[in-house]
């Protein structure tokens, strides 16, 4: 079946064990203010332009049949004399994606690596995800998710994975909603199911200065994770100032809503105190 | 602060520049008259020149310093009388500066046996031996005086001796002659001292660091294409002459010393094979992380059999090291000229497409024309290389395994190396023609030819097609068969040729500065390359391919046909420095390198770069005096490079 992805990254270093290829699924139900993959937010196709070399000749706009609402027709891509345009998120067959990744299967396996499904939010395209996943077996597979999905979808997908990498962006529902656009109730429900399952999982916290890098939030995150059956580790990802760089290339405005110049605090003690393995990436 | 840290700061602040002087006009003309005496043979003049040079050098000793020698004279007259050089050069083929370069000495033999055993009664060579001994004696260090005469006994003496020998080699007017297999020839001294408990591993590390720093003292005075291009390459690891694994404690000590020093010299190379443990790759990757552009890896599994195929004895092949950049040479025994020729593969393919496409009936007939054109070019260019003139080099001759003749006349191995540049762009041109003209027939011959003639003006759609969507090496699998065919065609074109010293021509995958020079003259090409655009360094995907992934790249570039194209020239991968920001990233990069070796890749060079840092260095060079980058076969200070080289480095893809 068909689905939408916006990239396949070879040699993803921080998406699970070993050497991995990561598939980025198009579309996300969250709108995190710090999102560093703005081209993955909408489910519909997105025009991405490398602006550094752009001559602003307007060849792209002049051929666009649908200004304002990208259909992914690719006319602009062909029109750009410097080849700076890429349509992110065309429809692709799961089999074609799998074939492309499997060309490097030997390299992935040899290193104890595999494939990670990221995004966007991979669980938004569950059937496509599960078909792609089955085509890639016996490779090690992992999903990297916000956890924002119906319980049924979350469980169905998680059970097929060798590893789940899940974000906990904030434990407070109101703050969560303010910075990501959605409530965290569903996420926490899925987390508590995951904690009781035997599926190996990692928790990720993107550390956003002044938003969730407080002792209080990280302590309550650690508390939430007490008693998990198959928690491998917690990974803290300090916010990177380059995160805003891509917005202009997809004609979006970057409005982080926090002070991007401050280095976030990477507080590991709450996890270490509870004998949880923690890494700052 | 310890001795080594002090030495690092001293160097960094260029305090030693105060020791230097230019000869006065009077001194220059006096010395010149004496050396360039038409009554003397060239050999005698070269020997006399070294003697005079060393006599004029001032002895500088820092308190506590163990490794001596600071160059105090910036330049010295050469051996030719007025008009003589021009006359010789006009009637000969001259490679680069017409002097012995790009070879490696028999350091093992000289360090163990000293110089006196190398006296043969040849006046010139014996003069150089006496001159170097006399120079060493001026340091009034008994251990050194003994070592230079009879050979070193201890690790420290061996290092002192190597420094004096190497310093004198530069003074003798040969250049880019490399440091060879340091961890092999130094190991007997190290091992003996460690076993006798005369030194600890920490002592050895400090000495090695001091030694490595000494290679940076005078390097700005040495000749090269750009600052940093000085051929002070060193090879670590590998197997011994019997084929046994020869990685030892010094291999690791050298990697650590280089990492601690963070200086561009010596340029570290590491020999590995399919059995090399991941731990060694990890240690080496920690060095890569420092951003100096080394180590550069060479794969014994591929290089050794390939050298044997070229006619090298198996024991010598196992002893290979690199020339200044990446060309494989045999220490002590080779007088190969591994960079004597360069063929622009992109230009050959482009020429064939422009001239032959309209009447070509199939892709095969195009490829046959490429083969013919390559053979014709190789034969024509090879003919231009004789008679070759190389200045006599009596002192370098003393340092060779067979020290009974002048090295400029040749040695056991006298092969020539030929760079093949623009390889990937050549493959991509062929792939585009094959796919669109012959397989799919979706583009007409006229359409492509007229687009090429007009630099794709008015053919934007075609340009976009061939530039972005056409099959590309490093991204699309249909290119690999073409890549193998082109490598084989390159090898076939050179294999019937012999040089005037009866050596073979070794095809290679290096580019050196030709990545700029050859690119300057390339017109529009069938892969969408436009005039003025750059070529990649060495054996790497085209710079037009911006969406290749490192896994596909290493799989594509580990070509079986490389066994026949083994002059040297690495796959170059640029890694964003954040990839290696923690141990997990370092381990995975190490695993990637190991994977390339397991796949049968020949040579690999990784750069940890940050585009942001490089761009900032363009704007604020004053803040980035220490920023070191890999240029082609060597690393240098980014801010000291010509803009054209800076541009090319910024164009390279970096994998995040």
Interface residues (C-beta under 8 A of the other chain):
Chain A: X8 X9 X10 X11 X13 X14 X18 X19 X21 X59 X77 X78 X79 X80 X81 X83 X86 X103 X104 X107 X108 X110 X111 X242 X279 X280 X281
Chain B: X460 X461 X463 X464 X465 X467 X468 X477 X528 X544 X547 X549 X550 X551 X552 X554 X555 X579 X581 X582 X584 X585 X588 X589 X591 X592 X595 X598 X599 X612 X655
